[in-house]
Amino acid sequence: MKVVLRNPRRELDVPAPISVTALLQRLELNRESVLVIEGDTLVPGDAVLSGDSVVEVRPVVSGGCT
C-alpha cells in the first residue's frame, strides 16, 4: 500500500492489510492531528486498508474568521 504524507511530502510503502489506527501508530502520528484520505473519501479510524490502496495523510489545519 502506498502512503503519501504531507508537511514534508514523502511517500512510503506499508504492508497491508492494516487498519487506519494501526497505520497511524506505526507512523507515530496522533489520530486527532491528521486526516486519512483514500481517493476523495475521508477514512475512519476503524477502516482496514488493502494492499492496492493509495492513502494520503494530511495534518489537520484549523483557522478562524477575522
MOPAC internal coordinates of N, CA, C and O (Angstrom, degrees):
PM7 1SCF
backbone

  N    0.0000 0     0.00 0     0.00 0    0    0    0
  C    1.4342 1     0.00 0     0.00 0    1    0    0
  C    1.5249 1   107.37 1     0.00 0    2    1    0
  O    1.2310 1   120.89 1   -39.26 1    3    2    1
  N    1.3314 1   115.90 1   140.74 1    3    2    1
  C    1.4639 1   120.57 1   178.47 1    5    3    2
  C    1.5301 1   109.11 1   -98.22 1    6    5    3
  O    1.2310 1   121.09 1   -46.96 1    7    6    5
  N    1.3255 1   115.52 1   133.04 1    7    6    5
  C    1.4611 1   122.22 1   177.56 1    9    7    6
  C    1.5216 1   107.44 1  -119.91 1   10    9    7
  O    1.2310 1   120.64 1   -55.12 1   11   10    9
  N    1.3268 1   116.38 1   124.88 1   11   10    9
  C    1.4631 1   122.65 1   177.71 1   13   11   10
  C    1.5226 1   107.27 1  -105.71 1   14   13   11
  O    1.2310 1   120.80 1   -58.77 1   15   14   13
  N    1.3154 1   116.07 1   121.23 1   15   14   13
  C    1.4625 1   121.85 1   179.01 1   17   15   14
  C    1.5178 1   109.32 1  -105.05 1   18   17   15
  O    1.2310 1   120.71 1   -34.09 1   19   18   17
  N    1.3183 1   116.24 1   145.91 1   19   18   17
  C    1.4713 1   121.97 1   178.04 1   21   19   18
  C    1.5175 1   109.68 1  -109.70 1   22   21   19
  O    1.2310 1   121.36 1   -25.50 1   23   22   21
  N    1.3194 1   115.01 1   154.50 1   23   22   21
  C    1.4826 1   124.50 1   174.72 1   25   23   22
  C    1.5175 1   113.62 1    57.05 1   26   25   23
  O    1.2310 1   117.65 1  -107.52 1   27   26   25
  N    1.2936 1   122.08 1    72.48 1   27   26   25
  C    1.4625 1   127.86 1    -2.81 1   29   27   26
  C    1.5194 1   110.37 1   -83.67 1   30   29   27
  O    1.2310 1   120.92 1   -22.82 1   31   30   29
  N    1.3304 1   115.84 1   157.18 1   31   30   29
  C    1.4588 1   121.47 1  -178.26 1   33   31   30
  C    1.5244 1   109.73 1   -73.10 1   34   33   31
  O    1.2310 1   121.28 1   -52.09 1   35   34   33
  N    1.3171 1   115.15 1   127.91 1   35   34   33
  C    1.4503 1   121.36 1   174.22 1   37   35   34
  C    1.5205 1   109.16 1  -156.37 1   38   37   35
  O    1.2310 1   120.59 1   -21.93 1   39   38   37
  N    1.3132 1   116.47 1   158.07 1   39   38   37
  C    1.4587 1   122.11 1  -179.47 1   41   39   38
  C    1.5163 1   109.30 1  -120.25 1   42   41   39
  O    1.2310 1   121.32 1   -39.72 1   43   42   41
  N    1.3405 1   115.07 1   140.28 1   43   42   41
  C    1.4530 1   121.75 1   179.38 1   45   43   42
  C    1.5221 1   109.34 1  -130.30 1   46   45   43
  O    1.2310 1   120.43 1   -29.32 1   47   46   45
  N    1.3092 1   116.78 1   150.68 1   47   46   45
  C    1.4607 1   121.80 1   169.05 1   49   47   46
  C    1.5151 1   107.19 1  -103.31 1   50   49   47
  O    1.2310 1   120.64 1   -51.94 1   51   50   49
  N    1.3307 1   116.39 1   128.06 1   51   50   49
  C    1.4578 1   122.22 1  -177.14 1   53   51   50
  C    1.5267 1   108.07 1  -125.38 1   54   53   51
  O    1.2310 1   119.81 1   -45.79 1   55   54   53
  N    1.3329 1   117.97 1   134.21 1   55   54   53
  C    1.4632 1   119.92 1   177.56 1   57   55   54
  C    1.5301 1   110.76 1   -62.17 1   58   57   55
  O    1.2310 1   120.79 1   -40.55 1   59   58   57
  N    1.3192 1   116.10 1   139.45 1   59   58   57
  C    1.4663 1   121.85 1  -179.81 1   61   59   58
  C    1.5238 1   108.02 1  -129.28 1   62   61   59
  O    1.2310 1   118.76 1   -18.06 1   63   62   61
  N    1.3216 1   119.96 1   161.94 1   63   62   61
  C    1.4648 1   126.61 1     7.41 1   65   63   62
  C    1.5287 1   111.52 1   -75.95 1   66   65   63
  O    1.2310 1   121.77 1   -27.68 1   67   66   65
  N    1.3251 1   114.22 1   152.32 1   67   66   65
  C    1.4655 1   121.67 1   179.37 1   69   67   66
  C    1.5219 1   108.03 1  -153.91 1   70   69   67
  O    1.2310 1   120.68 1   -36.78 1   71   70   69
  N    1.3174 1   116.31 1   143.22 1   71   70   69
  C    1.4670 1   119.41 1   177.04 1   73   71   70
  C    1.5281 1   109.19 1   -77.79 1   74   73   71
  O    1.2310 1   121.12 1   -21.76 1   75   74   73
  N    1.3127 1   115.46 1   158.24 1   75   74   73
  C    1.4667 1   120.40 1   178.02 1   77   75   74
  C    1.5221 1   109.74 1   -59.45 1   78   77   75
  O    1.2310 1   120.28 1   136.79 1   79   78   77
  N    1.3244 1   117.06 1   -43.21 1   79   78   77
  C    1.4608 1   121.24 1  -179.59 1   81   79   78
  C    1.5297 1   110.91 1   -60.54 1   82   81   79
  O    1.2310 1   120.44 1   134.93 1   83   82   81
  N    1.3397 1   116.76 1   -45.07 1   83   82   81
  C    1.4675 1   120.36 1   179.39 1   85   83   82
  C    1.5235 1   111.51 1   -66.57 1   86   85   83
  O    1.2310 1   120.33 1   142.61 1   87   86   85
  N    1.3269 1   116.97 1   -37.39 1   87   86   85
  C    1.4614 1   120.88 1   177.03 1   89   87   86
  C    1.5210 1   110.71 1   -60.34 1   90   89   87
  O    1.2310 1   120.61 1   132.29 1   91   90   89
  N    1.3115 1   116.45 1   -47.71 1   91   90   89
  C    1.4646 1   120.22 1  -178.62 1   93   91   90
  C    1.5261 1   111.66 1   -66.25 1   94   93   91
  O    1.2310 1   120.40 1   143.67 1   95   94   93
  N    1.3351 1   116.83 1   -36.33 1   95   94   93
  C    1.4650 1   119.57 1   175.26 1   97   95   94
  C    1.5210 1   110.35 1   -63.76 1   98   97   95
  O    1.2310 1   120.58 1   137.67 1   99   98   97
  N    1.3194 1   116.49 1   -42.33 1   99   98   97
  C    1.4700 1   121.24 1   179.14 1  101   99   98
  C    1.5237 1   111.12 1   -61.89 1  102  101   99
  O    1.2310 1   120.29 1   142.55 1  103  102  101
  N    1.3334 1   117.04 1   -37.45 1  103  102  101
  C    1.4579 1   122.24 1   179.82 1  105  103  102
  C    1.5305 1   112.75 1   -85.45 1  106  105  103
  O    1.2310 1   120.81 1   178.92 1  107  106  105
  N    1.3406 1   116.06 1    -1.08 1  107  106  105
  C    1.4642 1   123.22 1  -178.68 1  109  107  106
  C    1.5240 1   111.79 1    57.49 1  110  109  107
  O    1.2310 1   121.34 1  -133.20 1  111  110  109
  N    1.3482 1   115.03 1    46.80 1  111  110  109
  C    1.4633 1   121.96 1   178.37 1  113  111  110
  C    1.5081 1   109.88 1  -115.59 1  114  113  111
  O    1.2310 1   120.82 1   -37.38 1  115  114  113
  N    1.3117 1   116.03 1   142.62 1  115  114  113
  C    1.4569 1   122.78 1   177.64 1  117  115  114
  C    1.5311 1   109.11 1   -79.51 1  118  117  115
  O    1.2310 1   119.87 1   -53.28 1  119  118  117
  N    1.3159 1   117.85 1   126.72 1  119  118  117
  C    1.4682 1   122.89 1  -177.75 1  121  119  118
  C    1.5216 1   112.17 1   -56.51 1  122  121  119
  O    1.2310 1   120.18 1   145.40 1  123  122  121
  N    1.3159 1   117.26 1   -34.60 1  123  122  121
  C    1.4603 1   120.37 1  -177.65 1  125  123  122
  C    1.5239 1   113.64 1   -78.95 1  126  125  123
  O    1.2310 1   120.07 1   171.04 1  127  126  125
  N    1.3270 1   117.48 1    -8.96 1  127  126  125
  C    1.4678 1   119.75 1  -177.64 1  129  127  126
  C    1.5291 1   113.44 1  -103.16 1  130  129  127
  O    1.2310 1   120.41 1   177.92 1  131  130  129
  N    1.3596 1   116.83 1    -2.08 1  131  130  129
  C    1.4613 1   120.05 1  -178.03 1  133  131  130
  C    1.5296 1   111.35 1  -136.85 1  134  133  131
  O    1.2310 1   121.61 1   -20.05 1  135  134  133
  N    1.3313 1   114.53 1   159.95 1  135  134  133
  C    1.4606 1   123.01 1   170.85 1  137  135  134
  C    1.5178 1   107.47 1  -113.05 1  138  137  135
  O    1.2310 1   120.65 1   -40.80 1  139  138  137
  N    1.3276 1   116.35 1   139.20 1  139  138  137
  C    1.4614 1   121.05 1   175.86 1  141  139  138
  C    1.5236 1   106.81 1  -110.53 1  142  141  139
  O    1.2310 1   120.93 1   -55.81 1  143  142  141
  N    1.3271 1   115.83 1   124.19 1  143  142  141
  C    1.4634 1   121.68 1  -173.07 1  145  143  142
  C    1.5266 1   108.63 1  -126.55 1  146  145  143
  O    1.2310 1   121.10 1   -48.64 1  147  146  145
  N    1.3309 1   115.50 1   131.36 1  147  146  145
  C    1.4615 1   121.67 1   174.03 1  149  147  146
  C    1.5221 1   107.03 1  -118.66 1  150  149  147
  O    1.2310 1   120.51 1   -65.83 1  151  150  149
  N    1.3252 1   116.62 1   114.17 1  151  150  149
  C    1.4710 1   120.30 1  -173.34 1  153  151  150
  C    1.5185 1   108.34 1    67.72 1  154  153  151
  O    1.2310 1   120.48 1    61.77 1  155  154  153
  N    1.3241 1   116.68 1  -118.23 1  155  154  153
  C    1.4666 1   121.99 1   176.44 1  157  155  154
  C    1.5241 1   111.59 1  -110.81 1  158  157  155
  O    1.2310 1   120.41 1  -164.46 1  159  158  157
  N    1.3361 1   116.81 1    15.54 1  159  158  157
  C    1.4606 1   121.26 1  -172.66 1  161  159  158
  C    1.5219 1   111.61 1  -112.78 1  162  161  159
  O    1.2310 1   120.86 1   -49.31 1  163  162  161
  N    1.3171 1   115.96 1   130.69 1  163  162  161
  C    1.4570 1   122.20 1   173.25 1  165  163  162
  C    1.5274 1   107.46 1   -72.88 1  166  165  163
  O    1.2310 1   120.36 1   -51.02 1  167  166  165
  N    1.3189 1   116.92 1   128.98 1  167  166  165
  C    1.4652 1   121.32 1  -174.49 1  169  167  166
  C    1.5288 1   109.61 1  -101.80 1  170  169  167
  O    1.2310 1   119.69 1   -52.06 1  171  170  169
  N    1.3441 1   118.19 1   127.94 1  171  170  169
  C    1.4665 1   120.88 1   178.98 1  173  171  170
  C    1.5294 1   111.60 1   -71.99 1  174  173  171
  O    1.2310 1   120.44 1   -20.38 1  175  174  173
  N    1.3122 1   116.76 1   159.62 1  175  174  173
  C    1.4593 1   122.36 1  -175.83 1  177  175  174
  C    1.5099 1   114.90 1   -62.95 1  178  177  175
  O    1.2310 1   119.64 1   153.50 1  179  178  177
  N    1.3395 1   118.30 1   -26.50 1  179  178  177
  C    1.4664 1   120.41 1  -178.12 1  181  179  178
  C    1.5260 1   112.94 1   -90.30 1  182  181  179
  O    1.2310 1   119.68 1  -178.99 1  183  182  181
  N    1.3373 1   118.22 1     1.01 1  183  182  181
  C    1.4680 1   122.07 1   179.79 1  185  183  182
  C    1.5271 1   109.77 1   -72.06 1  186  185  183
  O    1.2310 1   121.15 1   -31.24 1  187  186  185
  N    1.3395 1   115.41 1   148.76 1  187  186  185
  C    1.4585 1   121.18 1   175.85 1  189  187  186
  C    1.5212 1   107.92 1  -106.54 1  190  189  187
  O    1.2310 1   121.06 1   -53.26 1  191  190  189
  N    1.3230 1   115.58 1   126.74 1  191  190  189
  C    1.4658 1   122.01 1  -178.23 1  193  191  190
  C    1.5250 1   109.23 1   -93.27 1  194  193  191
  O    1.2310 1   120.54 1   -40.77 1  195  194  193
  N    1.3297 1   116.56 1   139.23 1  195  194  193
  C    1.4630 1   121.32 1  -177.64 1  197  195  194
  C    1.5259 1   110.91 1   -94.57 1  198  197  195
  O    1.2310 1   121.26 1    -7.49 1  199  198  197
  N    1.3245 1   115.19 1   172.51 1  199  198  197
  C    1.4625 1   121.64 1  -177.20 1  201  199  198
  C    1.5073 1   114.33 1   -64.45 1  202  201  199
  O    1.2310 1   119.89 1   154.27 1  203  202  201
  N    1.3408 1   117.81 1   -25.73 1  203  202  201
  C    1.4612 1   119.92 1  -179.26 1  205  203  202
  C    1.5265 1   112.46 1   -93.83 1  206  205  203
  O    1.2310 1   120.23 1  -172.33 1  207  206  205
  N    1.3222 1   117.17 1     7.67 1  207  206  205
  C    1.4654 1   121.50 1  -179.77 1  209  207  206
  C    1.5231 1   111.26 1   -73.69 1  210  209  207
  O    1.2310 1   121.47 1   -33.23 1  211  210  209
  N    1.3169 1   114.80 1   146.77 1  211  210  209
  C    1.4608 1   122.27 1   167.56 1  213  211  210
  C    1.5156 1   105.12 1  -123.72 1  214  213  211
  O    1.2310 1   120.43 1   -65.41 1  215  214  213
  N    1.3237 1   116.78 1   114.59 1  215  214  213
  C    1.4588 1   120.69 1  -177.55 1  217  215  214
  C    1.5119 1   110.29 1  -118.97 1  218  217  215
  O    1.2310 1   121.56 1   -27.78 1  219  218  217
  N    1.3124 1   114.63 1   152.22 1  219  218  217
  C    1.4518 1   121.56 1   177.36 1  221  219  218
  C    1.5209 1   108.04 1  -118.01 1  222  221  219
  O    1.2310 1   120.85 1   -45.63 1  223  222  221
  N    1.3115 1   115.97 1   134.37 1  223  222  221
  C    1.4581 1   122.05 1   177.82 1  225  223  222
  C    1.5160 1   107.19 1  -111.13 1  226  225  223
  O    1.2310 1   121.40 1   -65.27 1  227  226  225
  N    1.3343 1   114.93 1   114.73 1  227  226  225
  C    1.4618 1   120.89 1  -177.32 1  229  227  226
  C    1.5288 1   110.45 1  -116.56 1  230  229  227
  O    1.2310 1   120.26 1   -37.74 1  231  230  229
  N    1.3186 1   117.11 1   142.26 1  231  230  229
  C    1.4643 1   118.97 1   176.01 1  233  231  230
  C    1.5364 1   109.62 1   -70.27 1  234  233  231
  O    1.2310 1   121.20 1   -34.44 1  235  234  233
  N    1.3193 1   115.31 1   145.56 1  235  234  233
  C    1.4606 1   120.93 1   175.81 1  237  235  234
  C    1.5240 1   107.40 1   -74.06 1  238  237  235
  O    1.2310 1   121.02 1   -48.10 1  239  238  237
  N    1.3199 1   115.65 1   131.90 1  239  238  237
  C    1.4604 1   121.37 1   179.15 1  241  239  238
  C    1.5218 1   106.84 1  -121.14 1  242  241  239
  O    1.2310 1   121.02 1   -51.36 1  243  242  241
  N    1.3064 1   115.65 1   128.64 1  243  242  241
  C    1.4588 1   118.61 1   176.97 1  245  243  242
  C    1.5181 1   108.84 1  -121.43 1  246  245  243
  O    1.2310 1   121.13 1   -26.48 1  247  246  245
  N    1.2784 1   115.45 1   153.52 1  247  246  245
  C    1.4491 1   120.71 1  -179.94 1  249  247  246
  C    1.5089 1   109.58 1  -153.58 1  250  249  247
  O    1.2310 1   120.74 1    -0.06 1  251  250  249
  N    1.2786 1   116.19 1   179.94 1  251  250  249
  C    1.4560 1   120.00 1  -179.73 1  253  251  250
  C    1.5110 1   111.04 1  -140.42 1  254  253  251
  O    1.2310 1   121.42 1    -2.76 1  255  254  253
  N    1.2887 1   114.88 1   177.24 1  255  254  253
  C    1.4646 1   121.37 1   179.02 1  257  255  254
  C    1.5328 1   108.92 1   -88.33 1  258  257  255
  O    1.2310 1   121.72 1   -24.91 1  259  258  257
  N    1.2955 1   114.31 1   155.09 1  259  258  257
  C    1.4640 1   119.17 1   175.51 1  261  259  258
  C    1.4916 1   109.76 1  -113.17 1  262  261  259
  O    1.2310 1   120.10 1   180.00 1  263  262  261

